[in-house]
Amino acid sequence: MIIEESVLINADIKTIWKTFTDLTCWADWNSVTTNAASGSGHLEEGEKFTFCLRPFDLSITVEPKIEEVVPHEKVVWSGARFGISSRHEFLFQQAANGVLVTSRETFRGLPLHLGGKGITEKVSRDLVVLMLQQLKKACEREHHG
């Protein structure tokens, strides 16, 4: 299963990058995840970080490894939970009216094929769209004062 969504943010890349990679401020703008933390407080290559995802009444703690960080261009992390592995890429591309931020998440694993009460594609897509919209709002508010 692949979920890809994008949002155009009318702010400069420095503002967007700082807001996205500084885990200490995720609680200020991101309602999709809670308790985001890492050793450095930032998304840094080779480091693990944790956050709680609450797609239902029960929260799920996730601890992905940050595979790649290319400043102002890309952040990639991956992890596995409940027999499902995922790889999440965030791409940052300069556009005419700001920066296009794209989230591409790839899920693999047997539980995806069994159905049941797992996180469905719709739930995952809704969470990604919400996170991108909240990032947009936070960055545009910061950028435009």
N, CA, C and O atoms as a MOPAC input file, in Angstrom:
PM7 MOZYME 1SCF
protein

 N      0.85500 1    -1.17000 1     0.00000 1
 C      0.00000 1     0.00000 1     0.00000 1
 C      0.90400 1     1.23700 1     0.00000 1
 O      1.83200 1     1.33700 1     0.80300 1
 N      0.62800 1     2.16400 1    -0.89600 1
 C      1.38100 1     3.41900 1    -0.97500 1
 C      0.39500 1     4.57300 1    -0.81500 1
 O     -0.63900 1     4.62200 1    -1.48100 1
 N      0.72900 1     5.48300 1     0.06600 1
 C     -0.09600 1     6.67100 1     0.28900 1
 C      0.77200 1     7.88100 1     0.00200 1
 O      1.80100 1     8.08600 1     0.64500 1
 N      0.35300 1     8.68000 1    -0.96300 1
 C      1.10800 1     9.87400 1    -1.32800 1
 C      0.16400 1    11.06700 1    -1.35900 1
 O     -0.88400 1    11.03800 1    -2.00400 1
 N      0.55400 1    12.10300 1    -0.65600 1
 C     -0.21000 1    13.35300 1    -0.59600 1
 C      0.76900 1    14.51400 1    -0.57200 1
 O      1.89400 1    14.37600 1    -0.09200 1
 N      0.33700 1    15.66700 1    -1.09400 1
 C      1.18500 1    16.86200 1    -1.12000 1
 C      0.39200 1    18.07900 1    -0.67700 1
 O     -0.83800 1    18.09600 1    -0.72200 1
 N      1.12700 1    19.09500 1    -0.24800 1
 C      0.53000 1    20.37900 1     0.09600 1
 C      1.51800 1    21.46900 1    -0.32300 1
 O      2.72900 1    21.31500 1    -0.16800 1
 N      0.99100 1    22.55900 1    -0.84900 1
 C      1.81000 1    23.71300 1    -1.18800 1
 C      1.77600 1    24.66900 1    -0.00900 1
 O      0.70700 1    25.10900 1     0.41300 1
 N      2.95000 1    24.99000 1     0.52100 1
 C      3.04400 1    25.86600 1     1.68500 1
 C      3.64100 1    27.19300 1     1.24800 1
 O      4.73100 1    27.23700 1     0.67800 1
 N      2.93000 1    28.25400 1     1.51500 1
 C      3.35900 1    29.60100 1     1.14200 1
 C      4.24900 1    30.16700 1     2.24800 1
 O      3.85600 1    31.05400 1     3.00600 1
 N      5.46300 1    29.61700 1     2.30900 1
 C      6.46300 1    30.05500 1     3.28700 1
 C      7.82800 1    29.67400 1     2.72700 1
 O      7.92300 1    28.89800 1     1.77600 1
 N      8.88300 1    30.22300 1     3.32100 1
 C     10.21900 1    29.89600 1     2.83300 1
 C     10.65900 1    28.53100 1     3.36800 1
 O     10.17300 1    28.06700 1     4.39900 1
 N     11.57800 1    27.90800 1     2.65300 1
 C     12.02900 1    26.56900 1     2.99700 1
 C     12.65900 1    26.50700 1     4.37900 1
 O     12.52300 1    25.49000 1     5.06100 1
 N     13.34500 1    27.56100 1     4.81900 1
 C     13.97500 1    27.54200 1     6.14200 1
 C     12.93500 1    27.41100 1     7.24800 1
 O     13.13000 1    26.65500 1     8.19900 1
 N     11.83400 1    28.14300 1     7.12600 1
 C     10.75400 1    28.06800 1     8.11300 1
 C     10.13600 1    26.68000 1     8.12200 1
 O      9.90900 1    26.10000 1     9.18400 1
 N      9.86500 1    26.15200 1     6.94100 1
 C      9.23000 1    24.83100 1     6.82900 1
 C     10.15900 1    23.75700 1     7.38300 1
 O      9.72900 1    22.89700 1     8.15300 1
 N     11.41700 1    23.80300 1     6.99700 1
 C     12.38000 1    22.80800 1     7.43400 1
 C     12.52800 1    22.82100 1     8.94800 1
 O     12.51500 1    21.76600 1     9.58200 1
 N     12.66800 1    24.00900 1     9.53200 1
 C     12.82200 1    24.11900 1    10.98500 1
 C     11.58900 1    23.57600 1    11.70000 1
 O     11.71000 1    22.82500 1    12.66800 1
 N     10.40300 1    23.95600 1    11.22600 1
 C      9.16300 1    23.50000 1    11.85900 1
 C      9.04100 1    21.98300 1    11.78100 1
 O      8.65300 1    21.34000 1    12.75600 1
 N      9.37100 1    21.41000 1    10.62900 1
 C      9.20900 1    19.97300 1    10.43700 1
 C     10.25900 1    19.15800 1    11.19100 1
 O      9.92300 1    18.12200 1    11.76400 1
 N     11.49900 1    19.58700 1    11.20700 1
 C     12.57300 1    18.76600 1    11.77100 1
 C     12.81300 1    18.98800 1    13.26500 1
 O     13.53800 1    18.21300 1    13.88900 1
 N     12.21900 1    20.02900 1    13.84800 1
 C     12.38600 1    20.29900 1    15.27700 1
 C     11.27200 1    19.59100 1    16.04600 1
 O     10.15600 1    20.10100 1    16.14900 1
 N     11.58600 1    18.41700 1    16.58100 1
 C     10.57700 1    17.62200 1    17.28700 1
 C     10.05700 1    18.31000 1    18.53900 1
 O      8.95800 1    18.00100 1    19.00000 1
 N     10.82900 1    19.23900 1    19.09700 1
 C     10.40100 1    19.91300 1    20.32300 1
 C      9.19600 1    20.80900 1    20.09300 1
 O      8.52500 1    21.19400 1    21.05100 1
 N      8.90600 1    21.15100 1    18.82500 1
 C      7.73900 1    22.00300 1    18.56100 1
 C      6.59800 1    21.24700 1    17.87000 1
 O      5.58300 1    21.85900 1    17.53800 1
 N      6.73500 1    19.93900 1    17.64600 1
 C      5.64800 1    19.19400 1    17.00100 1
 C      4.33700 1    19.31400 1    17.77700 1
 O      3.26600 1    19.38100 1    17.17500 1
 N      4.41400 1    19.34000 1    19.09100 1
 C      3.19200 1    19.43100 1    19.90300 1
 C      2.44800 1    20.74500 1    19.64900 1
 O      1.24100 1    20.82500 1    19.87300 1
 N      3.16300 1    21.77600 1    19.18400 1
 C      2.54000 1    23.07400 1    18.91900 1
 C      1.67000 1    23.07600 1    17.67200 1
 O      0.75800 1    23.89500 1    17.55700 1
 N      1.93800 1    22.17200 1    16.73600 1
 C      1.19900 1    22.21900 1    15.47000 1
 C      0.64300 1    20.87300 1    15.01000 1
 O     -0.23800 1    20.84500 1    14.15000 1
 N      1.12300 1    19.77300 1    15.54600 1
 C      0.81100 1    18.46000 1    15.01200 1
 C     -0.08700 1    17.66800 1    15.96300 1
 O      0.37700 1    17.18700 1    16.99600 1
 N     -1.36400 1    17.53200 1    15.61800 1
 C     -2.28000 1    16.75800 1    16.46000 1
 C     -2.32500 1    15.28800 1    16.05700 1
 O     -2.93400 1    14.47700 1    16.75500 1
 N     -1.69800 1    14.93500 1    14.95200 1
 C     -1.69400 1    13.54800 1    14.48000 1
 C     -0.79200 1    12.68400 1    15.35700 1
 O     -1.09900 1    11.52200 1    15.62000 1
 N      0.32200 1    13.25900 1    15.80800 1
 C      1.23900 1    12.53500 1    16.67600 1
 C      1.34700 1    13.25800 1    18.01800 1
 O      1.09900 1    14.46000 1    18.11700 1
 N      1.71900 1    12.50800 1    19.03200 1
 C      1.97700 1    13.10400 1    20.34500 1
 C      3.30600 1    12.54900 1    20.85200 1
 O      3.79400 1    11.52500 1    20.37400 1
 N      3.86600 1    13.23800 1    21.81400 1
 C      5.09000 1    12.79400 1    22.49300 1
 C      6.25100 1    12.50700 1    21.54400 1
 O      7.00500 1    11.55800 1    21.75700 1
 N      6.39800 1    13.31700 1    20.50100 1
 C      7.51400 1    13.13700 1    19.56600 1
 C      8.81700 1    13.52200 1    20.26200 1
 O      8.91700 1    14.59200 1    20.86200 1
 N      9.81600 1    12.63700 1    20.17700 1
 C     11.08400 1    12.90500 1    20.85800 1
 C     12.21000 1    12.10700 1    20.21500 1
 O     11.99900 1    11.03900 1    19.63900 1
 N     13.40100 1    12.65800 1    20.33300 1
 C     14.62500 1    11.95600 1    19.94100 1
 C     15.72300 1    12.42400 1    20.88400 1
 O     15.52300 1    13.34900 1    21.67100 1
 N     16.86700 1    11.79100 1    20.80400 1
 C     17.98600 1    12.18000 1    21.66500 1
 C     18.38200 1    13.63000 1    21.46900 1
 O     18.70000 1    14.32500 1    22.43400 1
 N     18.36600 1    14.09200 1    20.22100 1
 C     18.78500 1    15.45700 1    19.91100 1
 C     17.63300 1    16.45100 1    19.91100 1
 O     17.85400 1    17.66100 1    19.94700 1
 N     16.39200 1    15.93800 1    19.86900 1
 C     15.23600 1    16.82900 1    19.75600 1
 C     14.91800 1    17.19700 1    18.31700 1
 O     13.97500 1    17.94200 1    18.05000 1
 N     15.71300 1    16.67000 1    17.39200 1
 C     15.52300 1    16.95500 1    15.97100 1
 C     15.52500 1    15.65200 1    15.17700 1
 O     15.90500 1    14.60100 1    15.69200 1
 N     15.10300 1    15.73300 1    13.93000 1
 C     15.19100 1    14.59900 1    13.02300 1
 C     16.59400 1    14.58600 1    12.44100 1
 O     16.93900 1    15.43400 1    11.61800 1
 N     17.41000 1    13.61500 1    12.87200 1
 C     18.79700 1    13.53100 1    12.42200 1
 C     19.08100 1    12.13100 1    11.90900 1
 O     18.67800 1    11.13500 1    12.50800 1
 N     19.77900 1    12.08000 1    10.79400 1
 C     20.08300 1    10.81900 1    10.12900 1
 C     20.77200 1     9.83500 1    11.06700 1
 O     21.69400 1    10.19400 1    11.79900 1
 N     20.30500 1     8.58000 1    11.03100 1
 C     20.88200 1     7.52200 1    11.83400 1
 C     20.27600 1     7.39100 1    13.22100 1
 O     20.51500 1     6.40100 1    13.91200 1
 N     19.50100 1     8.37100 1    13.62900 1
 C     18.90200 1     8.39000 1    14.95600 1
 C     17.52900 1     7.72200 1    14.92200 1
 O     16.87200 1     7.69100 1    13.88100 1
 N     17.10800 1     7.19500 1    16.05500 1
 C     15.72500 1     6.74300 1    16.19600 1
 C     14.95600 1     7.84700 1    16.90700 1
 O     15.52300 1     8.62400 1    17.67600 1
 N     13.66600 1     7.90300 1    16.63800 1
 C     12.82300 1     8.81300 1    17.39900 1
 C     11.52200 1     8.10200 1    17.70100 1
 O     11.21000 1     7.07600 1    17.09700 1
 N     10.77100 1     8.64100 1    18.62600 1
 C      9.50900 1     8.01500 1    19.00700 1
 C      8.38700 1     9.02800 1    18.90200 1
 O      8.58900 1    10.23500 1    19.03600 1
 N      7.20500 1     8.50100 1    18.65900 1
 C      5.99400 1     9.29600 1    18.73400 1
 C      4.81600 1     8.36500 1    18.92200 1
 O      4.90700 1     7.16800 1    18.64900 1
 N      3.72400 1     8.91400 1    19.38400 1
 C      2.48800 1     8.14700 1    19.52700 1
 C      1.53500 1     8.58700 1    18.42700 1
 O      1.37200 1     9.77500 1    18.14700 1
 N      0.93100 1     7.61600 1    17.83400 1
 C     -0.05900 1     7.83200 1    16.78700 1
 C     -1.38400 1     7.37000 1    17.35600 1
 O     -1.45700 1     6.31500 1    17.98700 1
 N     -2.42600 1     8.14500 1    17.13900 1
 C     -3.71100 1     7.79300 1    17.72000 1
 C     -4.78200 1     7.73100 1    16.62900 1
 O     -5.62600 1     8.62100 1    16.52600 1
 N     -4.73900 1     6.66500 1    15.81400 1
 C     -5.73700 1     6.56800 1    14.75600 1
 C     -7.10300 1     6.13100 1    15.27300 1
 O     -8.12100 1     6.36100 1    14.62100 1
 N     -7.12300 1     5.50900 1    16.43400 1
 C     -8.37400 1     5.03900 1    17.03500 1
 C     -8.38100 1     5.49000 1    18.49100 1
 O     -7.68700 1     6.44500 1    18.84000 1
 N     -9.14200 1     4.83100 1    19.33700 1
 C     -9.16100 1     5.15800 1    20.75900 1
 C     -7.86400 1     4.73800 1    21.44500 1
 O     -7.51000 1     5.26700 1    22.49900 1
 N     -7.16600 1     3.79300 1    20.84500 1
 C     -5.93600 1     3.27400 1    21.41100 1
 C     -4.74500 1     3.92400 1    20.71300 1
 O     -4.70900 1     3.98500 1    19.48400 1
 N     -3.77400 1     4.40600 1    21.47600 1
 C     -2.60700 1     5.00800 1    20.83600 1
 C     -1.55800 1     3.93600 1    20.55000 1
 O     -1.45700 1     2.93900 1    21.26500 1
 N     -0.78700 1     4.15900 1    19.50200 1
 C      0.25900 1     3.24500 1    19.07300 1
 C      1.58700 1     3.99400 1    19.15900 1
 O      1.74800 1     5.04700 1    18.54100 1
 N      2.53400 1     3.45600 1    19.92000 1
 C      3.85800 1     4.06300 1    19.99000 1
 C      4.70000 1     3.51700 1    18.84300 1
 O      4.77100 1     2.30800 1    18.62600 1
 N      5.33000 1     4.42200 1    18.12100 1
 C      6.13200 1     4.07200 1    16.95800 1
 C      7.55500 1     4.55500 1    17.20100 1
 O      7.75800 1     5.64200 1    17.74400 1
 N      8.54400 1     3.75500 1    16.80400 1
 C      9.94100 1     4.14000 1    16.98100 1
 C     10.71400 1     3.88200 1    15.67900 1
 O     11.46100 1     2.90900 1    15.57600 1
 N     10.53000 1     4.75700 1    14.69500 1
 C     11.23400 1     4.56100 1    13.43600 1
 C     12.69200 1     5.02600 1    13.50700 1
 O     13.08100 1     5.79100 1    14.38900 1
 N     13.47700 1     4.53900 1    12.55400 1
 C     14.85900 1     4.98000 1    12.39800 1
 C     14.90400 1     5.97600 1    11.24900 1
 O     14.31700 1     5.75100 1    10.19100 1
 N     15.60000 1     7.06700 1    11.47000 1
 C     15.73800 1     8.09000 1    10.43100 1
 C     16.85600 1     7.63500 1     9.50000 1
 O     18.02600 1     7.59300 1     9.88300 1
 N     16.47800 1     7.29700 1     8.28000 1
 C     17.42200 1     6.74600 1     7.31000 1
 C     18.20000 1     7.81600 1     6.56100 1
 O     19.38800 1     7.65400 1     6.28200 1
 N     17.52000 1     8.90700 1     6.24000 1
 C     18.15400 1     9.90900 1     5.38400 1
 C     17.60700 1    11.29400 1     5.70800 1
 O     16.40100 1    11.48300 1     5.86600 1
 N     18.50900 1    12.24700 1     5.80100 1
 C     18.14100 1    13.64900 1     5.95100 1
 C     18.99500 1    14.44800 1     4.97600 1
 O     20.21800 1    14.49000 1     5.10200 1
 N     18.35200 1    15.07600 1     4.01500 1
 C     19.02700 1    15.98000 1     3.08400 1
 C     18.42900 1    17.35700 1     3.36900 1
 O     17.28900 1    17.61900 1     2.98500 1
 N     19.18000 1    18.24400 1     4.03700 1
 C     18.61300 1    19.52800 1     4.45300 1
 C     17.87900 1    20.25700 1     3.32500 1
 O     18.38600 1    20.41300 1     2.21400 1
 N     16.66800 1    20.69200 1     3.66100 1
 C     15.78800 1    21.46200 1     2.77400 1
 C     15.27900 1    20.64600 1     1.58600 1
 O     14.67600 1    21.20900 1     0.67200 1
 N     15.51200 1    19.31800 1     1.58200 1
 C     15.07500 1    18.48500 1     0.45800 1
 C     14.30000 1    17.23800 1     0.84900 1
 O     13.27000 1    16.93700 1     0.24700 1
 N     14.79100 1    16.49600 1     1.86800 1
 C     14.19800 1    15.18600 1     2.11200 1
 C     14.45800 1    14.68700 1     3.52500 1
 O     15.52700 1    14.91000 1     4.09400 1
 N     13.44700 1    13.99900 1     4.08600 1
 C     13.58800 1    13.23700 1     5.32300 1
 C     12.93500 1    11.88100 1     5.07300 1
 O     11.81000 1    11.80700 1     4.57900 1
 N     13.65100 1    10.80800 1     5.41900 1
 C     13.12200 1     9.45400 1     5.24400 1
 C     13.30000 1     8.69100 1     6.54500 1
 O     14.38400 1     8.68300 1     7.12700 1
 N     12.21800 1     8.04300 1     7.00500 1
 C     12.33400 1     7.16200 1     8.15100 1
 C     11.60900 1     5.85900 1     7.86500 1
 O     10.74700 1     5.79800 1     6.98900 1
 N     11.96400 1     4.81500 1     8.60900 1
 C     11.30700 1     3.52600 1     8.42100 1
 C     11.21400 1     2.81200 1     9.75900 1
 O     11.96500 1     3.08100 1    10.69600 1
 N     10.26600 1     1.89500 1     9.80800 1
 C     10.07500 1     1.11800 1    11.01900 1
 C      9.10500 1    -0.01800 1    10.76900 1
 O      8.57600 1    -0.17800 1     9.66900 1
 N      8.88100 1    -0.80000 1    11.80600 1
 C      7.95200 1    -1.91900 1    11.70800 1
 C      7.19000 1    -2.04200 1    13.02300 1
 O      7.71600 1    -1.77300 1    14.10300 1
 N      5.94300 1    -2.45600 1    12.89300 1
 C      5.08700 1    -2.63300 1    14.06700 1
 C      3.95500 1    -3.57600 1    13.68800 1
 O      3.35000 1    -3.42600 1    12.62700 1
 N      3.66900 1    -4.53600 1    14.53900 1
 C      2.55600 1    -5.46400 1    14.33600 1
 C      2.61600 1    -6.19500 1    12.99600 1
 O      1.58300 1    -6.44600 1    12.37400 1
 N      3.82400 1    -6.53600 1    12.55400 1
 C      3.98400 1    -7.28000 1    11.31000 1
 C      3.88200 1    -6.44100 1    10.05000 1
 O      3.84900 1    -6.97800 1     8.94300 1
 N      3.83300 1    -5.13300 1    10.21300 1
 C      3.76500 1    -4.22800 1     9.07100 1
 C      5.01100 1    -3.35600 1     9.08200 1
 O      5.33200 1    -2.73900 1    10.09700 1
 N      5.71400 1    -3.30500 1     7.95400 1
 C      6.86000 1    -2.40500 1     7.84600 1
 C      6.44100 1    -1.19800 1     7.01500 1
 O      5.62200 1    -1.30200 1     6.10300 1
 N      7.01700 1    -0.06700 1     7.35000 1
 C      6.68200 1     1.14200 1     6.59900 1
 C      7.92600 1     1.96500 1     6.35400 1
 O      8.89100 1     1.92700 1     7.11700 1
 N      7.87300 1     2.69900 1     5.28100 1
 C      8.93200 1     3.65200 1     4.92000 1
 C      8.21700 1     4.95400 1     4.59000 1
 O      7.32300 1     4.97900 1     3.74400 1
 N      8.60800 1     6.02900 1     5.25500 1
 C      7.92500 1     7.30900 1     5.09300 1
 C      8.92700 1     8.34200 1     4.58400 1
 O      9.93100 1     8.62600 1     5.23700 1
 N      8.64000 1     8.89400 1     3.41800 1
 C      9.47600 1     9.92800 1     2.81500 1
 C      8.72200 1    11.24900 1     2.84900 1
 O      7.52900 1    11.30100 1     2.55100 1
 N      9.42200 1    12.31000 1     3.21100 1
 C      8.90100 1    13.67000 1     3.09300 1
 C      9.83900 1    14.41800 1     2.15900 1
 O     11.03500 1    14.52900 1     2.42800 1
 N      9.29800 1    14.92700 1     1.07100 1
 C     10.08500 1    15.63100 1     0.06200 1
 C      9.69300 1    17.09700 1     0.05900 1
 O      8.51200 1    17.42600 1     0.16300 1
 N     10.67200 1    17.97800 1    -0.05700 1
 C     10.47400 1    19.41900 1    -0.03400 1
 C     11.00200 1    19.98400 1    -1.34400 1
 O     12.20300 1    19.91300 1    -1.60800 1
 N     10.10800 1    20.55300 1    -2.18100 1
 C     10.50300 1    21.05600 1    -3.49500 1
 C     10.07400 1    22.50800 1    -3.64500 1
 O      8.91200 1    22.85000 1    -3.42700 1
 N     11.02600 1    23.35600 1    -4.02100 1
 C     10.72100 1    24.76000 1    -4.25200 1
 C      9.72000 1    24.86400 1    -5.40500 1
 O      9.87600 1    24.19700 1    -6.42800 1
 N      8.71000 1    25.69000 1    -5.24000 1
 C      7.69300 1    25.91400 1    -6.27200 1
 C      7.52300 1    27.41700 1    -6.44900 1
 O      8.09100 1    28.20500 1    -5.69200 1
 N      6.74300 1    27.81200 1    -7.44800 1
 C      6.55400 1    29.23200 1    -7.74800 1
 C      5.97500 1    30.00300 1    -6.56200 1
 O      6.39100 1    31.12900 1    -6.29100 1
 N      5.02400 1    29.40600 1    -5.86300 1
 C      4.34100 1    30.11900 1    -4.77600 1
 C      4.70500 1    29.60700 1    -3.39100 1
 O      3.94400 1    29.80300 1    -2.44300 1
 N      5.84400 1    28.96000 1    -3.25800 1
 C      6.23300 1    28.44000 1    -1.95600 1
 C      6.98600 1    27.14000 1    -2.08800 1
 O      7.84400 1    26.99800 1    -2.95900 1
 N      6.67000 1    26.19300 1    -1.22900 1
 C      7.34500 1    24.90000 1    -1.21000 1
 C      6.29000 1    23.80200 1    -1.24500 1
 O      5.33700 1    23.81400 1    -0.46600 1
 N      6.47300 1    22.85700 1    -2.15400 1
 C      5.59700 1    21.69600 1    -2.23300 1
 C      6.16500 1    20.62600 1    -1.31400 1
 O      7.29100 1    20.16500 1    -1.50300 1
 N      5.37900 1    20.23400 1    -0.31900 1
 C      5.79300 1    19.18100 1     0.61000 1
 C      4.98400 1    17.93700 1     0.27200 1
 O      3.75300 1    17.95600 1     0.28200 1
 N      5.69600 1    16.86100 1    -0.02700 1
 C      5.05300 1    15.60400 1    -0.39200 1
 C      5.38800 1    14.53800 1     0.63600 1
 O      6.54800 1    14.35300 1     1.00600 1
 N      4.36200 1    13.84500 1     1.08800 1
 C      4.51300 1    12.70000 1     1.97300 1
 C      4.22900 1    11.45000 1     1.14800 1
 O      3.17800 1    11.34300 1     0.51600 1
 N      5.16700 1    10.50600 1     1.15400 1
 C      4.96900 1     9.23000 1     0.46700 1
 C      5.27500 1     8.12200 1     1.45900 1
 O      6.41700 1     7.96600 1     1.88900 1
 N      4.25600 1     7.35300 1     1.82300 1
 C      4.42600 1     6.29200 1     2.79500 1
 C      4.10600 1     4.95500 1     2.14100 1
 O      3.05700 1     4.78500 1     1.52000 1
 N      5.02700 1     4.01200 1     2.29100 1
 C      4.87100 1     2.67900 1     1.72100 1
 C      4.75600 1     1.67400 1     2.86100 1
 O      5.61400 1     1.61500 1     3.74200 1
 N      3.68700 1     0.88800 1     2.83300 1
 C      3.45400 1    -0.13700 1     3.84900 1
 C      3.57200 1    -1.51200 1     3.20900 1
 O      3.13800 1    -1.72100 1     2.07600 1
 N      4.17100 1    -2.45500 1     3.95300 1
 C      4.26400 1    -3.85000 1     3.50300 1
 C      4.02300 1    -4.75700 1     4.69900 1
 O      4.34100 1    -4.40600 1     5.83500 1
 N      3.45900 1    -5.92700 1     4.43000 1
 C      3.29500 1    -6.91600 1     5.48600 1
 C      2.00600 1    -7.68100 1     5.36000 1
 O      1.01400 1    -7.17700 1     4.83400 1
 N      2.02800 1    -8.90500 1     5.84600 1
 C      0.87700 1    -9.79000 1     5.75400 1
 C     -0.39700 1    -9.20200 1     6.36700 1
 O     -1.46600 1    -9.35100 1     5.77600 1
 N     -0.32800 1    -8.53400 1     7.53700 1
 C     -1.57500 1    -8.00900 1     8.12300 1
 C     -2.35900 1    -7.08000 1     7.18100 1
 O     -3.57800 1    -6.95900 1     7.30600 1
 N     -1.66900 1    -6.43300 1     6.24900 1
 C     -2.37100 1    -5.56000 1     5.30000 1
 C     -3.30800 1    -6.35700 1     4.40300 1
 O     -4.32600 1    -5.84200 1     3.94100 1
 N     -2.96000 1    -7.61000 1     4.15900 1
 C     -3.73600 1    -8.44900 1     3.24900 1
 C     -4.82600 1    -9.23200 1     3.96000 1
 O     -5.67600 1    -9.84100 1     3.31000 1
 N     -4.81000 1    -9.22300 1     5.27800 1
 C     -5.77300 1    -9.99400 1     6.04400 1
 C     -7.04200 1    -9.21900 1     6.38300 1
 O     -8.02100 1    -9.79200 1     6.86200 1
 N     -7.01600 1    -7.91100 1     6.12900 1
 C     -8.19900 1    -7.10200 1     6.46200 1
 C     -8.31300 1    -6.93400 1     7.95500 1
 O     -7.30600 1    -6.86400 1     8.65900 1
 N     -9.52600 1    -6.87100 1     8.43700 1
 C     -9.74200 1    -6.75500 1     9.87400 1
 C     -9.71300 1    -5.31100 1    10.33300 1
 O    -10.03800 1    -4.39400 1     9.57900 1
 N     -9.31800 1    -5.12600 1    11.58900 1
 C     -9.41300 1    -3.81200 1    12.20900 1
 C     -8.10000 1    -3.04500 1    12.17700 1
 O     -7.87100 1    -2.19300 1    13.03600 1
 N     -7.24600 1    -3.32100 1    11.22600 1
 C     -5.99300 1    -2.59300 1    11.11800 1
 C     -6.23100 1    -1.17400 1    10.63900 1
 O     -7.36300 1    -0.76600 1    10.38100 1
 N     -5.13800 1    -0.42800 1    10.52500 1
 C     -5.23500 1     0.92500 1     9.99600 1
 C     -5.45400 1     0.81100 1     8.49300 1
 O     -4.59800 1     0.30900 1     7.76400 1
 N     -6.58600 1     1.27300 1     8.05300 1
 C     -6.92800 1     1.16100 1     6.64000 1
 C     -6.24600 1     2.25800 1     5.82700 1
 O     -5.70000 1     3.21200 1     6.38300 1
 N     -6.28700 1     2.11100 1     4.51800 1
 C     -5.70400 1     3.11800 1     3.64300 1
 C     -6.37700 1     4.47000 1     3.85300 1
 O     -5.70600 1     5.50200 1     3.86200 1
 N     -7.69600 1     4.47200 1     4.02200 1
 C     -8.41200 1     5.73700 1     4.22400 1
 C     -7.96800 1     6.41500 1     5.52600 1
 O     -7.71600 1     7.62000 1     5.54200 1
 N     -7.87400 1     5.65700 1     6.59800 1
 C     -7.44200 1     6.22600 1     7.88400 1
 C     -6.02600 1     6.78800 1     7.75100 1
 O     -5.75300 1     7.89900 1     8.20400 1
 N     -5.12700 1     6.02100 1     7.13100 1
 C     -3.74500 1     6.48300 1     6.95200 1
 C     -3.68400 1     7.74600 1     6.10700 1
 O     -2.96400 1     8.68900 1     6.43600 1
 N     -4.43900 1     7.75900 1     5.02000 1
 C     -4.45000 1     8.93600 1     4.14000 1
 C     -5.00400 1    10.15100 1     4.88400 1
 O     -4.45100 1    11.24600 1     4.77600 1
 N     -6.07900 1     9.96900 1     5.62800 1
 C     -6.67000 1    11.08600 1     6.38800 1
 C     -5.66900 1    11.65900 1     7.38800 1
 O     -5.59800 1    12.87600 1     7.56400 1
 N     -4.88700 1    10.78700 1     8.05100 1
 C     -3.89600 1    11.25300 1     9.01700 1
 C     -2.78700 1    12.05000 1     8.33700 1
 O     -2.35100 1    13.08100 1     8.85000 1
 N     -2.33100 1    11.56500 1     7.17500 1
 C     -1.27800 1    12.27200 1     6.43400 1
 C     -1.77600 1    13.63200 1     5.96100 1
 O     -1.06800 1    14.63000 1     6.09300 1
 N     -2.98200 1    13.68000 1     5.41300 1
 C     -3.54300 1    14.94900 1     4.94000 1
 C     -3.66800 1    15.93100 1     6.09800 1
 O     -3.32900 1    17.10500 1     5.95200 1
 N     -4.14500 1    15.46700 1     7.23500 1
 C     -4.28600 1    16.34200 1     8.40000 1
 C     -2.92000 1    16.87300 1     8.84500 1
 O     -2.78100 1    18.06400 1     9.12400 1
 N     -1.92100 1    16.00200 1     8.91100 1
 C     -0.58700 1    16.44800 1     9.33000 1
 C     -0.02600 1    17.48500 1     8.35600 1
 O      0.54600 1    18.48700 1     8.78600 1
 N     -0.18200 1    17.25800 1     7.05900 1
 C      0.31300 1    18.22200 1     6.07100 1
 C     -0.42700 1    19.55900 1     6.17700 1
 O      0.19400 1    20.61600 1     6.06800 1
 N     -1.72400 1    19.52200 1     6.38400 1
 C     -2.49800 1    20.76500 1     6.52200 1
 C     -2.08300 1    21.52800 1     7.78100 1
 O     -2.01300 1    22.75700 1     7.77100 1
 N     -1.80800 1    20.79900 1     8.85900 1
 C     -1.37200 1    21.44900 1    10.09200 1
 C      0.04000 1    22.03100 1     9.94400 1
 O      0.33100 1    23.09500 1    10.49100 1
 N      0.91000 1    21.34100 1     9.21400 1
 C      2.24100 1    21.88000 1     8.92900 1
 C      2.12000 1    23.16200 1     8.11300 1
 O      2.80000 1    24.14700 1     8.39900 1
 N      1.26800 1    23.15500 1     7.11300 1
 C      1.03500 1    24.33400 1     6.27200 1
 C      0.57500 1    25.51900 1     7.12100 1
 O      1.11700 1    26.61800 1     7.00500 1
 N     -0.40500 1    25.29600 1     7.95600 1
 C     -0.95400 1    26.36800 1     8.79200 1
 C      0.11500 1    26.94100 1     9.72700 1
 O      0.23200 1    28.15800 1     9.86900 1
 N      0.88800 1    26.06200 1    10.36100 1
 C      1.92400 1    26.51600 1    11.29100 1
 C      3.01300 1    27.31100 1    10.57700 1
 O      3.45100 1    28.34900 1    11.07300 1
 N      3.45200 1    26.82900 1     9.41500 1
 C      4.52400 1    27.48600 1     8.69200 1
 C      4.08300 1    28.82400 1     8.10100 1
 O      4.83400 1    29.79800 1     8.13800 1
 N      2.88300 1    28.87100 1     7.56400 1
 C      2.38100 1    30.12400 1     7.00200 1
 C      2.13400 1    31.15700 1     8.07800 1
 O      2.34200 1    32.34900 1     7.85200 1
 N      1.69100 1    30.71900 1     9.24900 1
 C      1.49400 1    31.64600 1    10.37000 1
 C      2.84700 1    32.20300 1    10.82300 1
 O      2.97400 1    33.40200 1    11.06800 1
 N      3.84600 1    31.34100 1    10.93300 1
 C      5.19400 1    31.74800 1    11.33700 1
 C      5.81400 1    32.67600 1    10.30300 1
 O      6.41300 1    33.69100 1    10.66000 1
 N      5.67600 1    32.33600 1     9.02600 1
 C      6.29300 1    33.08100 1     7.93000 1
 C      5.67400 1    34.46300 1     7.75700 1
 O      6.38100 1    35.43600 1     7.49600 1
 N      4.35800 1    34.54900 1     7.90200 1
 C      3.65300 1    35.81100 1     7.66100 1
 C      3.39800 1    36.60900 1     8.93700 1
 O      2.79600 1    37.68300 1     8.91100 1
 N      3.86800 1    36.06000 1    10.04700 1
 C      3.77500 1    36.77500 1    11.31600 1
 C      2.39100 1    36.89300 1    11.78300 1
 O      2.14300 1    37.47200 1    12.84100 1

